[in-house]
């Protein structure tokens, strides 16, 4: 056997395989992204400028094609609230068609539609003085851990240190994109948590993947009906995300449908407002 010839054949085979695999990876990458041309972006900016809209946002030239997701909200009932916050302590329970409130001399908790929780601890006073930030943050996360919520896709949206307390806002995300309708906001001191507002998703799962519109098309859709004489708008950010508003069940006037599918959105934030554009059907949510 001519080993030199055989060696050259093997080398050629390896090169062909590497080229094939590289092409496959490139194709997969191309199929997962959409791309925006610079000329198209500049022409859209000029068009919107005639409508008195200034684009200060950074717009990426490549955009990930994200899937729709399935979600379910974490539900809070009176039994769960009693176990978490009152244990064997006495409390007063007040029910309405869409909410309930449980409170005693120190703690009051209101739950709307089973998912929106407002917590207040009147036994803790906020002292307008310097604080131990680490201790406040520890108290905030101890409170969150006590709630036994899904924390796998949790991220910090805001952490602000004030005189006497720390304000911590946590969000949820999928594929590094914020699910804007899920959030925990906490006011914590060195003594404990003074206030909290909670609405949180129990789980997030991927669903189907379709082509999405570009952020350029989302900008056009958001402002297509504006006239040139309307007030000046500065677009500060445009990003991908998800947003879910639970709907009422058909067989009930008050109970929410806690599960649903979310389509990816373009979230356009300006100095005036926030606009959500469905990335599949171009509708304003």
JOTA-V561755 format. One record per backbone hydrogen bond with DSSP energy under -0.5 kcal/mol. CO is the residue of the C=O (numbers start at 1). NH is the residue of the N-H. Records with the same first field share a line. If there is no record, write none. Layout:
CO->NH + NH
This chain:
1->3
2->6
3->7
4->8
5->9
6->10
7->11
8->12
9->13
10->14
11->15
12->16
13->17
14->18
15->19
16->20
17->21
18->22
19->23
20->24
21->25
22->26
23->27
24->28
25->29
26->30
27->31
28->32
29->32 + 33
30->33
32->65
34->63
37->41
38->42
39->43
40->44
41->45
42->46
43->47
44->48
45->49
46->50
48->51 + 53
49->52
52->54 + 233
54->56 + 235
57->59
58->60
61->36
63->34
64->66
66->210
68->207
69->262
70->205
71->260
72->202 + 203
77->81
78->82
79->83
80->84
81->85 + 86
82->86 + 87
86->89
92->103
94->101
98->113
99->96
100->111
101->94
102->109
103->92
106->122 + 123
107->104
108->120
109->102
110->118
111->100
112->115 + 116
114->76
115->117
116->112
117->198
118->110
119->196
120->108 + 122
121->124
123->125
125->127
126->128
127->129
129->164
131->133
132->136
133->137
134->138
135->139
136->140
137->141
138->142
139->143
140->144
141->145
142->146
143->147
144->147 + 149
145->148
151->154
153->173
155->157 + 171
158->169
160->162 + 167
162->164 + 165
165->162
166->168 + 188
167->160
168->186
169->157 + 158
170->184
171->155
172->179
174->177
177->174
178->180 + 242
179->172 + 182
182->172
183->199
184->170
185->197
186->168 + 188
187->194 + 195
188->166
192->189
194->121
195->187
196->119
197->185
198->117
199->183
200->74
203->72
205->70
208->68
214->218
215->219
216->220
217->221
218->222
219->223
220->224
221->224
223->226
227->230
233->54 + 235
234->236 + 271
235->56 + 57
237->269
239->267
240->178
241->265
242->180
244->246
247->257
249->252
255->249
256->258
257->247
258->73
260->71
262->69
264->279
265->241 + 267
266->268 + 277
267->239 + 269
268->270 + 275
269->236 + 237
273->270
275->268 + 277
276->278 + 285
277->266
278->282
279->213
283->278 + 285
